[in-house]
C-alpha cells in the first residue's frame, strides 16, 4: 500500500479514536471524501481491506491502525 494511503489511514483512525473512543468502528470508505476523485486509491484500500485481509465491512479503528503500523 502506498505511503500516502497508510498515513491517511493512521490519521483518520487517530481522529476517530480521539472523538469516539477506542471501540469506534469504521469502514475503508472513512478514508475518502464522498466524491470519487481518487478511484485508484479507493480500489487500493478496498483490495487491502477486502481481498488481502478479508475484513468485515466495519472494523475497529484501533485494529486497522495497528495493522497498518505493523505493515500488514
PQR file of N, CA, C, O and H, with PARSE charges and radii, in Angstrom:
ATOM      1  N   UNK A   1       0.847  -1.171   0.000 -0.4000 1.5000
ATOM      2  CA  UNK A   1       0.000   0.000   0.000 -0.0000 2.0000
ATOM      3  C   UNK A   1       0.896   1.239   0.000  0.5500 1.7000
ATOM      4  O   UNK A   1       1.906   1.295   0.701 -0.5500 1.4000
ATOM      5  N   UNK A   2       0.508   2.214  -0.790 -0.4000 1.5000
ATOM      6  CA  UNK A   2       1.324   3.434  -0.895 -0.0000 2.0000
ATOM      7  C   UNK A   2       1.402   4.179   0.440  0.5500 1.7000
ATOM      8  O   UNK A   2       0.481   4.137   1.256 -0.5500 1.4000
ATOM      9  H   UNK A   2      -0.313   2.168  -1.360  0.4000 1.0000
ATOM     10  N   UNK A   3       2.516   4.851   0.628 -0.4000 1.5000
ATOM     11  CA  UNK A   3       2.809   5.570   1.870 -0.0000 2.0000
ATOM     12  C   UNK A   3       1.725   6.590   2.215  0.5500 1.7000
ATOM     13  O   UNK A   3       1.312   6.684   3.370 -0.5500 1.4000
ATOM     14  H   UNK A   3       3.264   4.886  -0.034  0.4000 1.0000
ATOM     15  N   UNK A   4       1.266   7.346   1.234 -0.4000 1.5000
ATOM     16  CA  UNK A   4       0.258   8.381   1.478 -0.0000 2.0000
ATOM     17  C   UNK A   4      -1.038   7.785   2.011  0.5500 1.7000
ATOM     18  O   UNK A   4      -1.685   8.380   2.873 -0.5500 1.4000
ATOM     19  H   UNK A   4       1.602   7.270   0.295  0.4000 1.0000
ATOM     20  N   UNK A   5      -1.424   6.614   1.505 -0.4000 1.5000
ATOM     21  CA  UNK A   5      -2.650   5.974   1.970 -0.0000 2.0000
ATOM     22  C   UNK A   5      -2.463   5.469   3.395  0.5500 1.7000
ATOM     23  O   UNK A   5      -3.363   5.609   4.222 -0.5500 1.4000
ATOM     24  H   UNK A   5      -0.899   6.130   0.804  0.4000 1.0000
ATOM     25  N   UNK A   6      -1.313   4.886   3.688 -0.4000 1.5000
ATOM     26  CA  UNK A   6      -1.039   4.438   5.059 -0.0000 2.0000
ATOM     27  C   UNK A   6      -1.111   5.610   6.038  0.5500 1.7000
ATOM     28  O   UNK A   6      -1.695   5.489   7.115 -0.5500 1.4000
ATOM     29  H   UNK A   6      -0.582   4.772   3.016  0.4000 1.0000
ATOM     30  N   UNK A   7      -0.519   6.736   5.661 -0.4000 1.5000
ATOM     31  CA  UNK A   7      -0.541   7.918   6.524 -0.0000 2.0000
ATOM     32  C   UNK A   7      -1.961   8.422   6.735  0.5500 1.7000
ATOM     33  O   UNK A   7      -2.325   8.810   7.845 -0.5500 1.4000
ATOM     34  H   UNK A   7      -0.045   6.834   4.786  0.4000 1.0000
ATOM     35  N   UNK A   8      -2.768   8.419   5.673 -0.4000 1.5000
ATOM     36  CA  UNK A   8      -4.155   8.870   5.764 -0.0000 2.0000
ATOM     37  C   UNK A   8      -4.964   7.944   6.672  0.5500 1.7000
ATOM     38  O   UNK A   8      -5.765   8.414   7.480 -0.5500 1.4000
ATOM     39  H   UNK A   8      -2.473   8.104   4.771  0.4000 1.0000
ATOM     40  N   UNK A   9      -4.763   6.641   6.543 -0.4000 1.5000
ATOM     41  CA  UNK A   9      -5.478   5.679   7.387 -0.0000 2.0000
ATOM     42  C   UNK A   9      -5.154   5.915   8.854  0.5500 1.7000
ATOM     43  O   UNK A   9      -6.056   5.942   9.691 -0.5500 1.4000
ATOM     44  H   UNK A   9      -4.113   6.259   5.887  0.4000 1.0000
ATOM     45  N   UNK A  10      -3.888   6.083   9.171 -0.4000 1.5000
ATOM     46  CA  UNK A  10      -3.481   6.325  10.561 -0.0000 2.0000
ATOM     47  C   UNK A  10      -4.081   7.630  11.076  0.5500 1.7000
ATOM     48  O   UNK A  10      -4.574   7.686  12.203 -0.5500 1.4000
ATOM     49  H   UNK A  10      -3.155   6.060   8.491  0.4000 1.0000
ATOM     50  N   UNK A  11      -4.041   8.668  10.262 -0.4000 1.5000
ATOM     51  CA  UNK A  11      -4.603   9.968  10.648 -0.0000 2.0000
ATOM     52  C   UNK A  11      -6.093   9.856  10.945  0.5500 1.7000
ATOM     53  O   UNK A  11      -6.558  10.342  11.976 -0.5500 1.4000
ATOM     54  H   UNK A  11      -3.641   8.623   9.347  0.4000 1.0000
ATOM     55  N   UNK A  12      -6.840   9.223  10.055 -0.4000 1.5000
ATOM     56  CA  UNK A  12      -8.289   9.085  10.238 -0.0000 2.0000
ATOM     57  C   UNK A  12      -8.597   8.226  11.463  0.5500 1.7000
ATOM     58  O   UNK A  12      -9.489   8.557  12.245 -0.5500 1.4000
ATOM     59  H   UNK A  12      -6.462   8.829   9.218  0.4000 1.0000
ATOM     60  N   UNK A  13      -7.871   7.134  11.632 -0.4000 1.5000
ATOM     61  CA  UNK A  13      -8.079   6.283  12.803 -0.0000 2.0000
ATOM     62  C   UNK A  13      -7.827   7.066  14.091  0.5500 1.7000
ATOM     63  O   UNK A  13      -8.612   6.974  15.035 -0.5500 1.4000
ATOM     64  H   UNK A  13      -7.147   6.865  10.997  0.4000 1.0000
ATOM     65  N   UNK A  14      -6.748   7.828  14.134 -0.4000 1.5000
ATOM     66  CA  UNK A  14      -6.439   8.640  15.318 -0.0000 2.0000
ATOM     67  C   UNK A  14      -7.563   9.622  15.622  0.5500 1.7000
ATOM     68  O   UNK A  14      -7.968   9.767  16.776 -0.5500 1.4000
ATOM     69  H   UNK A  14      -6.111   7.903  13.368  0.4000 1.0000
ATOM     70  N   UNK A  15      -8.070  10.297  14.589 -0.4000 1.5000
ATOM     71  CA  UNK A  15      -9.154  11.266  14.792 -0.0000 2.0000
ATOM     72  C   UNK A  15     -10.421  10.597  15.303  0.5500 1.7000
ATOM     73  O   UNK A  15     -11.063  11.102  16.224 -0.5500 1.4000
ATOM     74  H   UNK A  15      -7.741  10.179  13.652  0.4000 1.0000
ATOM     75  N   UNK A  16     -10.786   9.459  14.708 -0.4000 1.5000
ATOM     76  CA  UNK A  16     -11.999   8.744  15.128 -0.0000 2.0000
ATOM     77  C   UNK A  16     -11.856   8.247  16.567  0.5500 1.7000
ATOM     78  O   UNK A  16     -12.792   8.356  17.360 -0.5500 1.4000
ATOM     79  H   UNK A  16     -10.264   9.049  13.960  0.4000 1.0000
ATOM     80  N   UNK A  17     -10.689   7.703  16.902 -0.4000 1.5000
ATOM     81  CA  UNK A  17     -10.454   7.196  18.258 -0.0000 2.0000
ATOM     82  C   UNK A  17     -10.505   8.342  19.257  0.5500 1.7000
ATOM     83  O   UNK A  17     -11.077   8.204  20.338 -0.5500 1.4000
ATOM     84  H   UNK A  17      -9.929   7.614  16.258  0.4000 1.0000
ATOM     85  N   UNK A  18      -9.904   9.476  18.895 -0.4000 1.5000
ATOM     86  CA  UNK A  18      -9.904  10.642  19.777 -0.0000 2.0000
ATOM     87  C   UNK A  18     -11.331  11.146  20.030  0.5500 1.7000
ATOM     88  O   UNK A  18     -11.674  11.502  21.157 -0.5500 1.4000
ATOM     89  H   UNK A  18      -9.439   9.588  18.017  0.4000 1.0000
ATOM     90  N   UNK A  19     -12.157  11.175  18.985 -0.4000 1.5000
ATOM     91  CA  UNK A  19     -13.516  11.711  19.100 -0.0000 2.0000
ATOM     92  C   UNK A  19     -14.493  10.738  19.746  0.5500 1.7000
ATOM     93  O   UNK A  19     -15.358  11.147  20.521 -0.5500 1.4000
ATOM     94  H   UNK A  19     -11.878  10.886  18.069  0.4000 1.0000
ATOM     95  N   UNK A  20     -14.359   9.434  19.426 -0.4000 1.5000
ATOM     96  CA  UNK A  20     -15.394   8.491  19.838 -0.0000 2.0000
ATOM     97  C   UNK A  20     -14.901   7.357  20.725  0.5500 1.7000
ATOM     98  O   UNK A  20     -15.694   6.511  21.140 -0.5500 1.4000
ATOM     99  H   UNK A  20     -13.657   9.102  18.797  0.4000 1.0000
ATOM    100  N   UNK A  21     -13.617   7.325  21.019 -0.4000 1.5000
ATOM    101  CA  UNK A  21     -13.084   6.310  21.920 -0.0000 2.0000
ATOM    102  C   UNK A  21     -12.480   5.119  21.200  0.5500 1.7000
ATOM    103  O   UNK A  21     -12.605   4.992  19.982 -0.5500 1.4000
ATOM    104  H   UNK A  21     -12.973   8.012  20.682  0.4000 1.0000
ATOM    105  N   UNK A  22     -11.820   4.238  21.960 -0.4000 1.5000
ATOM    106  CA  UNK A  22     -11.053   3.135  21.380 -0.0000 2.0000
ATOM    107  C   UNK A  22     -11.887   2.016  20.752  0.5500 1.7000
ATOM    108  O   UNK A  22     -11.336   1.142  20.082 -0.5500 1.4000
ATOM    109  H   UNK A  22     -11.718   4.341  22.949  0.4000 1.0000
ATOM    110  N   UNK A  23     -13.184   2.030  20.954 -0.4000 1.5000
ATOM    111  CA  UNK A  23     -14.018   0.966  20.381 -0.0000 2.0000
ATOM    112  C   UNK A  23     -14.733   1.401  19.097  0.5500 1.7000
ATOM    113  O   UNK A  23     -15.547   0.648  18.561 -0.5500 1.4000
ATOM    114  H   UNK A  23     -13.632   2.739  21.498  0.4000 1.0000
ATOM    115  N   UNK A  24     -14.442   2.588  18.606 -0.4000 1.5000
ATOM    116  CA  UNK A  24     -15.104   3.104  17.407 -0.0000 2.0000
ATOM    117  C   UNK A  24     -14.768   2.231  16.194  0.5500 1.7000
ATOM    118  O   UNK A  24     -13.630   1.797  16.014 -0.5500 1.4000
ATOM    119  H   UNK A  24     -13.780   3.200  19.041  0.4000 1.0000
ATOM    120  N   UNK A  25     -15.780   1.990  15.380 -0.4000 1.5000
ATOM    121  CA  UNK A  25     -15.585   1.228  14.155 -0.0000 2.0000
ATOM    122  C   UNK A  25     -15.618   2.140  12.938  0.5500 1.7000
ATOM    123  O   UNK A  25     -16.117   3.264  12.992 -0.5500 1.4000
ATOM    124  H   UNK A  25     -16.705   2.343  15.527  0.4000 1.0000
ATOM    125  N   UNK A  26     -15.074   1.628  11.840 -0.4000 1.5000
ATOM    126  CA  UNK A  26     -15.118   2.371  10.582 -0.0000 2.0000
ATOM    127  C   UNK A  26     -14.978   1.405   9.418  0.5500 1.7000
ATOM    128  O   UNK A  26     -14.600   0.245   9.587 -0.5500 1.4000
ATOM    129  H   UNK A  26     -14.669   0.714  11.796  0.4000 1.0000
ATOM    130  N   UNK A  27     -15.292   1.910   8.234 -0.4000 1.5000
ATOM    131  CA  UNK A  27     -15.096   1.129   7.017 -0.0000 2.0000
ATOM    132  C   UNK A  27     -13.996   1.805   6.198  0.5500 1.7000
ATOM    133  O   UNK A  27     -13.557   2.904   6.538 -0.5500 1.4000
ATOM    134  H   UNK A  27     -15.599   2.852   8.097  0.4000 1.0000
ATOM    135  N   UNK A  28     -13.555   1.162   5.134 -0.4000 1.5000
ATOM    136  CA  UNK A  28     -12.485   1.764   4.339 -0.0000 2.0000
ATOM    137  C   UNK A  28     -12.945   3.035   3.643  0.5500 1.7000
ATOM    138  O   UNK A  28     -12.110   3.821   3.195 -0.5500 1.4000
ATOM    139  H   UNK A  28     -13.912   0.269   4.858  0.4000 1.0000
ATOM    140  N   UNK A  29     -14.238   3.256   3.540 -0.4000 1.5000
ATOM    141  CA  UNK A  29     -14.747   4.497   2.953 -0.0000 2.0000
ATOM    142  C   UNK A  29     -14.425   5.711   3.826  0.5500 1.7000
ATOM    143  O   UNK A  29     -14.440   6.842   3.340 -0.5500 1.4000
ATOM    144  H   UNK A  29     -14.917   2.618   3.903  0.4000 1.0000
ATOM    145  N   UNK A  30     -14.137   5.490   5.098 -0.4000 1.5000
ATOM    146  CA  UNK A  30     -13.844   6.599   6.019 -0.0000 2.0000
ATOM    147  C   UNK A  30     -12.599   7.373   5.620  0.5500 1.7000
ATOM    148  O   UNK A  30     -12.402   8.499   6.077 -0.5500 1.4000
ATOM    149  H   UNK A  30     -14.125   4.571   5.493  0.4000 1.0000
ATOM    150  N   UNK A  31     -11.760   6.794   4.782 -0.4000 1.5000
ATOM    151  CA  UNK A  31     -10.501   7.424   4.407 -0.0000 2.0000
ATOM    152  C   UNK A  31     -10.623   8.306   3.159  0.5500 1.7000
ATOM    153  O   UNK A  31      -9.627   8.831   2.662 -0.5500 1.4000
ATOM    154  H   UNK A  31     -11.919   5.879   4.411  0.4000 1.0000
ATOM    155  N   UNK A  32     -11.855   8.460   2.660 -0.4000 1.5000
ATOM    156  CA  UNK A  32     -12.081   9.190   1.412 -0.0000 2.0000
ATOM    157  C   UNK A  32     -13.229  10.173   1.566  0.5500 1.7000
ATOM    158  O   UNK A  32     -14.104  10.009   2.417 -0.5500 1.4000
ATOM    159  H   UNK A  32     -12.664   8.033   3.064  0.4000 1.0000
ATOM    160  N   UNK A  33     -13.206  11.202   0.721 -0.4000 1.5000
ATOM    161  CA  UNK A  33     -14.312  12.149   0.651 -0.0000 2.0000
ATOM    162  C   UNK A  33     -15.494  11.448  -0.006  0.5500 1.7000
ATOM    163  O   UNK A  33     -15.341  10.363  -0.567 -0.5500 1.4000
ATOM    164  H   UNK A  33     -12.495  11.336   0.031  0.4000 1.0000
ATOM    165  N   UNK A  34     -16.644  12.049   0.059 -0.4000 1.5000
ATOM    166  CA  UNK A  34     -17.829  11.467  -0.572 -0.0000 2.0000
ATOM    167  C   UNK A  34     -17.760  11.494  -2.090  0.5500 1.7000
ATOM    168  O   UNK A  34     -18.588  10.876  -2.760 -0.5500 1.4000
ATOM    169  H   UNK A  34     -16.769  12.930   0.515  0.4000 1.0000
ATOM    170  N   UNK A  35     -16.790  12.195  -2.632 -0.4000 1.5000
ATOM    171  CA  UNK A  35     -16.594  12.241  -4.077 -0.0000 2.0000
ATOM    172  C   UNK A  35     -15.619  11.137  -4.472  0.5500 1.7000
ATOM    173  O   UNK A  35     -14.699  10.811  -3.723 -0.5500 1.4000
ATOM    174  H   UNK A  35     -16.117  12.696  -2.088  0.4000 1.0000
ATOM    175  N   UNK A  36     -15.824  10.579  -5.626 -0.4000 1.5000
ATOM    176  CA  UNK A  36     -14.928   9.538  -6.118 -0.0000 2.0000
ATOM    177  C   UNK A  36     -13.830  10.186  -6.961  0.5500 1.7000
ATOM    178  O   UNK A  36     -13.738   9.959  -8.168 -0.5500 1.4000
ATOM    179  H   UNK A  36     -16.572  10.843  -6.235  0.4000 1.0000
ATOM    180  N   UNK A  37     -13.000  10.997  -6.300 -0.4000 1.5000
ATOM    181  CA  UNK A  37     -11.968  11.731  -7.025 -0.0000 2.0000
ATOM    182  C   UNK A  37     -10.616  11.010  -7.042  0.5500 1.7000
ATOM    183  O   UNK A  37      -9.671  11.489  -7.668 -0.5500 1.4000
ATOM    184  H   UNK A  37     -13.075  11.181  -5.320  0.4000 1.0000
ATOM    185  N   UNK A  38     -10.517   9.874  -6.366 -0.4000 1.5000
ATOM    186  CA  UNK A  38      -9.285   9.083  -6.362 -0.0000 2.0000
ATOM    187  C   UNK A  38      -9.637   7.596  -6.512  0.5500 1.7000
ATOM    188  O   UNK A  38      -9.376   6.814  -5.598 -0.5500 1.4000
ATOM    189  H   UNK A  38     -11.284   9.485  -5.857  0.4000 1.0000
ATOM    190  N   UNK A  39     -10.216   7.199  -7.628 -0.4000 1.5000
ATOM    191  CA  UNK A  39     -10.679   5.815  -7.758 -0.0000 2.0000
ATOM    192  C   UNK A  39      -9.582   4.774  -7.610  0.5500 1.7000
ATOM    193  O   UNK A  39      -9.830   3.697  -7.068 -0.5500 1.4000
ATOM    194  H   UNK A  39     -10.428   7.835  -8.371  0.4000 1.0000
ATOM    195  N   UNK A  40      -8.381   5.068  -8.076 -0.4000 1.5000
ATOM    196  CA  UNK A  40      -7.306   4.078  -7.963 -0.0000 2.0000
ATOM    197  C   UNK A  40      -6.869   3.874  -6.514  0.5500 1.7000
ATOM    198  O   UNK A  40      -6.520   2.760  -6.123 -0.5500 1.4000
ATOM    199  H   UNK A  40      -8.180   5.942  -8.517  0.4000 1.0000
ATOM    200  N   UNK A  41      -6.887   4.931  -5.724 -0.4000 1.5000
ATOM    201  CA  UNK A  41      -6.517   4.816  -4.309 -0.0000 2.0000
ATOM    202  C   UNK A  41      -7.647   4.127  -3.536  0.5500 1.7000
ATOM    203  O   UNK A  41      -7.394   3.308  -2.652 -0.5500 1.4000
ATOM    204  H   UNK A  41      -7.171   5.836  -6.042  0.4000 1.0000
ATOM    205  N   UNK A  42      -8.887   4.464  -3.875 -0.4000 1.5000
ATOM    206  CA  UNK A  42     -10.034   3.803  -3.253 -0.0000 2.0000
ATOM    207  C   UNK A  42      -9.981   2.300  -3.499  0.5500 1.7000
ATOM    208  O   UNK A  42     -10.224   1.514  -2.584 -0.5500 1.4000
ATOM    209  H   UNK A  42      -9.093   5.129  -4.593  0.4000 1.0000
ATOM    210  N   UNK A  43      -9.667   1.895  -4.723 -0.4000 1.5000
ATOM    211  CA  UNK A  43      -9.580   0.476  -5.042 -0.0000 2.0000
ATOM    212  C   UNK A  43      -8.402  -0.182  -4.328  0.5500 1.7000
ATOM    213  O   UNK A  43      -8.487  -1.348  -3.941 -0.5500 1.4000
ATOM    214  H   UNK A  43      -9.469   2.534  -5.467  0.4000 1.0000
ATOM    215  N   UNK A  44      -7.327   0.540  -4.156 -0.4000 1.5000
ATOM    216  CA  UNK A  44      -6.180   0.011  -3.417 -0.0000 2.0000
ATOM    217  C   UNK A  44      -6.581  -0.281  -1.969  0.5500 1.7000
ATOM    218  O   UNK A  44      -6.246  -1.334  -1.425 -0.5500 1.4000
ATOM    219  H   UNK A  44      -7.259   1.486  -4.471  0.4000 1.0000
ATOM    220  N   UNK A  45      -7.296   0.656  -1.355 -0.4000 1.5000
ATOM    221  CA  UNK A  45      -7.770   0.449   0.019 -0.0000 2.0000
ATOM    222  C   UNK A  45      -8.770  -0.705   0.080  0.5500 1.7000
ATOM    223  O   UNK A  45      -8.729  -1.518   1.004 -0.5500 1.4000
ATOM    224  H   UNK A  45      -7.568   1.511  -1.797  0.4000 1.0000
ATOM    225  N   UNK A  46      -9.656  -0.774  -0.894 -0.4000 1.5000
ATOM    226  CA  UNK A  46     -10.652  -1.850  -0.925 -0.0000 2.0000
ATOM    227  C   UNK A  46      -9.984  -3.210  -1.066  0.5500 1.7000
ATOM    228  O   UNK A  46     -10.360  -4.160  -0.379 -0.5500 1.4000
ATOM    229  H   UNK A  46      -9.689  -0.114  -1.645  0.4000 1.0000
ATOM    230  N   UNK A  47      -9.006  -3.310  -1.941 -0.4000 1.5000
ATOM    231  CA  UNK A  47      -8.287  -4.580  -2.107 -0.0000 2.0000
ATOM    232  C   UNK A  47      -7.584  -4.981  -0.817  0.5500 1.7000
ATOM    233  O   UNK A  47      -7.646  -6.143  -0.415 -0.5500 1.4000
ATOM    234  H   UNK A  47      -8.701  -2.538  -2.498  0.4000 1.0000
ATOM    235  N   UNK A  48      -6.916  -4.031  -0.162 -0.4000 1.5000
ATOM    236  CA  UNK A  48      -6.225  -4.310   1.094 -0.0000 2.0000
ATOM    237  C   UNK A  48      -7.223  -4.795   2.137  0.5500 1.7000
ATOM    238  O   UNK A  48      -6.967  -5.772   2.841 -0.5500 1.4000
ATOM    239  H   UNK A  48      -6.865  -3.087  -0.489  0.4000 1.0000
ATOM    240  N   UNK A  49      -8.359  -4.114   2.234 -0.4000 1.5000
ATOM    241  CA  UNK A  49      -9.379  -4.387   3.256 -0.0000 2.0000
ATOM    242  C   UNK A  49     -10.114  -5.698   2.975  0.5500 1.7000
ATOM    243  O   UNK A  49     -10.259  -6.538   3.863 -0.5500 1.4000
ATOM    244  H   UNK A  49      -8.567  -3.321   1.662  0.4000 1.0000
ATOM    245  N   UNK A  50     -10.575  -5.865   1.737 -0.4000 1.5000
ATOM    246  CA  UNK A  50     -11.465  -6.980   1.401 -0.0000 2.0000
ATOM    247  C   UNK A  50     -10.702  -8.212   0.908  0.5500 1.7000
ATOM    248  O   UNK A  50     -10.877  -9.306   1.446 -0.5500 1.4000
ATOM    249  H   UNK A  50     -10.458  -5.182   1.016  0.4000 1.0000
ATOM    250  N   UNK A  51      -9.871  -8.041  -0.097 -0.4000 1.5000
ATOM    251  CA  UNK A  51      -9.201  -9.197  -0.691 -0.0000 2.0000
ATOM    252  C   UNK A  51      -8.026  -9.695   0.142  0.5500 1.7000
ATOM    253  O   UNK A  51      -7.902 -10.894   0.390 -0.5500 1.4000
ATOM    254  H   UNK A  51      -9.730  -7.153  -0.534  0.4000 1.0000
ATOM    255  N   UNK A  52      -7.172  -8.788   0.571 -0.4000 1.5000
ATOM    256  CA  UNK A  52      -5.961  -9.196   1.280 -0.0000 2.0000
ATOM    257  C   UNK A  52      -6.253  -9.687   2.693  0.5500 1.7000
ATOM    258  O   UNK A  52      -5.752 -10.732   3.109 -0.5500 1.4000
ATOM    259  H   UNK A  52      -7.272  -7.813   0.370  0.4000 1.0000
ATOM    260  N   UNK A  53      -7.069  -8.929   3.430 -0.4000 1.5000
ATOM    261  CA  UNK A  53      -7.275  -9.246   4.850 -0.0000 2.0000
ATOM    262  C   UNK A  53      -8.658  -9.789   5.178  0.5500 1.7000
ATOM    263  O   UNK A  53      -8.905 -10.211   6.307 -0.5500 1.4000
ATOM    264  H   UNK A  53      -7.476  -8.080   3.092  0.4000 1.0000
ATOM    265  N   UNK A  54      -9.560  -9.782   4.202 -0.4000 1.5000
ATOM    266  CA  UNK A  54     -10.920 -10.324   4.394 -0.0000 2.0000
ATOM    267  C   UNK A  54     -11.592  -9.770   5.650  0.5500 1.7000
ATOM    268  O   UNK A  54     -12.174 -10.505   6.446 -0.5500 1.4000
ATOM    269  H   UNK A  54      -9.359  -9.439   3.285  0.4000 1.0000
ATOM    270  N   UNK A  55     -11.490  -8.449   5.799 -0.4000 1.5000
ATOM    271  CA  UNK A  55     -12.081  -7.778   6.950 -0.0000 2.0000
ATOM    272  C   UNK A  55     -13.577  -7.575   6.744  0.5500 1.7000
ATOM    273  O   UNK A  55     -14.057  -7.529   5.611 -0.5500 1.4000
ATOM    274  H   UNK A  55     -11.017  -7.852   5.152  0.4000 1.0000
ATOM    275  N   UNK A  56     -14.301  -7.456   7.838 -0.4000 1.5000
ATOM    276  CA  UNK A  56     -15.727  -7.140   7.766 -0.0000 2.0000
ATOM    277  C   UNK A  56     -15.896  -5.706   7.280  0.5500 1.7000
ATOM    278  O   UNK A  56     -14.938  -4.936   7.231 -0.5500 1.4000
ATOM    279  H   UNK A  56     -13.911  -7.493   8.758  0.4000 1.0000
ATOM    280  N   UNK A  57     -17.129  -5.362   6.921 -0.4000 1.5000
ATOM    281  CA  UNK A  57     -17.379  -4.014   6.419 -0.0000 2.0000
ATOM    282  C   UNK A  57     -16.952  -2.964   7.447  0.5500 1.7000
ATOM    283  O   UNK A  57     -16.299  -1.981   7.095 -0.5500 1.4000
ATOM    284  H   UNK A  57     -17.908  -5.988   6.960  0.4000 1.0000
ATOM    285  N   UNK A  58     -17.316  -3.166   8.710 -0.4000 1.5000
ATOM    286  CA  UNK A  58     -16.891  -2.266   9.781 -0.0000 2.0000
ATOM    287  C   UNK A  58     -15.919  -3.006  10.683  0.5500 1.7000
ATOM    288  O   UNK A  58     -16.159  -4.144  11.087 -0.5500 1.4000
ATOM    289  H   UNK A  58     -17.846  -3.964   8.996  0.4000 1.0000
ATOM    290  N   UNK A  59     -14.819  -2.338  10.989 -0.4000 1.5000
ATOM    291  CA  UNK A  59     -13.801  -2.874  11.893 -0.0000 2.0000
ATOM    292  C   UNK A  59     -13.416  -1.786  12.888  0.5500 1.7000
ATOM    293  O   UNK A  59     -13.648  -0.603  12.641 -0.5500 1.4000
ATOM    294  H   UNK A  59     -14.624  -1.414  10.661  0.4000 1.0000
ATOM    295  N   UNK A  60     -12.840  -2.180  13.989 -0.4000 1.5000
ATOM    296  CA  UNK A  60     -12.387  -1.218  14.997 -0.0000 2.0000
ATOM    297  C   UNK A  60     -11.228  -0.398  14.430  0.5500 1.7000
ATOM    298  O   UNK A  60     -10.298  -0.938  13.833 -0.5500 1.4000
ATOM    299  H   UNK A  60     -12.652  -3.142  14.189  0.4000 1.0000
ATOM    300  N   UNK A  61     -11.306   0.906  14.628 -0.4000 1.5000
ATOM    301  CA  UNK A  61     -10.253   1.804  14.130 -0.0000 2.0000
ATOM    302  C   UNK A  61      -8.896   1.438  14.716  0.5500 1.7000
ATOM    303  O   UNK A  61      -7.876   1.511  14.031 -0.5500 1.4000
ATOM    304  H   UNK A  61     -12.062   1.346  15.114  0.4000 1.0000
ATOM    305  N   UNK A  62      -8.889   1.045  15.980 -0.4000 1.5000
ATOM    306  CA  UNK A  62      -7.632   0.682  16.633 -0.0000 2.0000
ATOM    307  C   UNK A  62      -7.002  -0.542  15.961  0.5500 1.7000
ATOM    308  O   UNK A  62      -5.783  -0.598  15.798 -0.5500 1.4000
ATOM    309  H   UNK A  62      -9.717   0.985  16.537  0.4000 1.0000
ATOM    310  N   UNK A  63      -7.817  -1.512  15.575 -0.4000 1.5000
ATOM    311  CA  UNK A  63      -7.319  -2.705  14.886 -0.0000 2.0000
ATOM    312  C   UNK A  63      -6.692  -2.338  13.543  0.5500 1.7000
ATOM    313  O   UNK A  63      -5.608  -2.810  13.200 -0.5500 1.4000
ATOM    314  H   UNK A  63      -8.807  -1.466  15.708  0.4000 1.0000
ATOM    315  N   UNK A  64      -7.395  -1.483  12.786 -0.4000 1.5000
ATOM    316  CA  UNK A  64      -6.895  -1.074  11.467 -0.0000 2.0000
ATOM    317  C   UNK A  64      -5.592  -0.300  11.610  0.5500 1.7000
ATOM    318  O   UNK A  64      -4.639  -0.542  10.869 -0.5500 1.4000
ATOM    319  H   UNK A  64      -8.275  -1.099  13.065  0.4000 1.0000
ATOM    320  N   UNK A  65      -5.546   0.623  12.554 -0.4000 1.5000
ATOM    321  CA  UNK A  65      -4.327   1.399  12.773 -0.0000 2.0000
ATOM    322  C   UNK A  65      -3.164   0.476  13.119  0.5500 1.7000
ATOM    323  O   UNK A  65      -2.069   0.619  12.574 -0.5500 1.4000
ATOM    324  H   UNK A  65      -6.320   0.819  13.156  0.4000 1.0000
ATOM    325  N   UNK A  66      -3.401  -0.470  14.025 -0.4000 1.5000
ATOM    326  CA  UNK A  66      -2.338  -1.407  14.421 -0.0000 2.0000
ATOM    327  C   UNK A  66      -1.864  -2.235  13.222  0.5500 1.7000
ATOM    328  O   UNK A  66      -0.666  -2.474  13.072 -0.5500 1.4000
ATOM    329  H   UNK A  66      -4.290  -0.587  14.467  0.4000 1.0000
ATOM    330  N   UNK A  67      -2.782  -2.668  12.380 -0.4000 1.5000
ATOM    331  CA  UNK A  67      -2.415  -3.453  11.193 -0.0000 2.0000
ATOM    332  C   UNK A  67      -1.538  -2.637  10.252  0.5500 1.7000
ATOM    333  O   UNK A  67      -0.528  -3.133   9.752 -0.5500 1.4000
ATOM    334  H   UNK A  67      -3.755  -2.474  12.502  0.4000 1.0000
ATOM    335  N   UNK A  68      -1.920  -1.396  10.014 -0.4000 1.5000
ATOM    336  CA  UNK A  68      -1.161  -0.528   9.117 -0.0000 2.0000
ATOM    337  C   UNK A  68       0.230  -0.239   9.694  0.5500 1.7000
ATOM    338  O   UNK A  68       1.228  -0.280   8.975 -0.5500 1.4000
ATOM    339  H   UNK A  68      -2.740  -0.993  10.420  0.4000 1.0000
ATOM    340  N   UNK A  69       0.284   0.049  10.982 -0.4000 1.5000
ATOM    341  CA  UNK A  69       1.582   0.309  11.604 -0.0000 2.0000
ATOM    342  C   UNK A  69       2.487  -0.922  11.575  0.5500 1.7000
ATOM    343  O   UNK A  69       3.709  -0.798  11.501 -0.5500 1.4000
ATOM    344  H   UNK A  69      -0.527   0.082  11.566  0.4000 1.0000
ATOM    345  N   UNK A  70       1.886  -2.101  11.634 -0.4000 1.5000
ATOM    346  CA  UNK A  70       2.657  -3.353  11.594 -0.0000 2.0000
ATOM    347  C   UNK A  70       3.085  -3.728  10.177  0.5500 1.7000
ATOM    348  O   UNK A  70       3.842  -4.679   9.981 -0.5500 1.4000
ATOM    349  H   UNK A  70       0.893  -2.202  11.694  0.4000 1.0000
ATOM    350  N   UNK A  71       2.593  -2.971   9.188 -0.4000 1.5000
ATOM    351  CA  UNK A  71       2.965  -3.239   7.810 -0.0000 2.0000
ATOM    352  C   UNK A  71       2.135  -4.314   7.141  0.5500 1.7000
ATOM    353  O   UNK A  71       2.541  -4.878   6.125 -0.5500 1.4000
ATOM    354  H   UNK A  71       1.978  -2.199   9.347  0.4000 1.0000
ATOM    355  N   UNK A  72       0.979  -4.598   7.703 -0.4000 1.5000
ATOM    356  CA  UNK A  72       0.096  -5.627   7.137 -0.0000 2.0000
ATOM    357  C   UNK A  72      -0.419  -5.229   5.773  0.5500 1.7000
ATOM    358  O   UNK A  72      -1.174  -5.980   5.155 -0.5500 1.4000
ATOM    359  H   UNK A  72       0.649  -4.139   8.529  0.4000 1.0000
TER
END
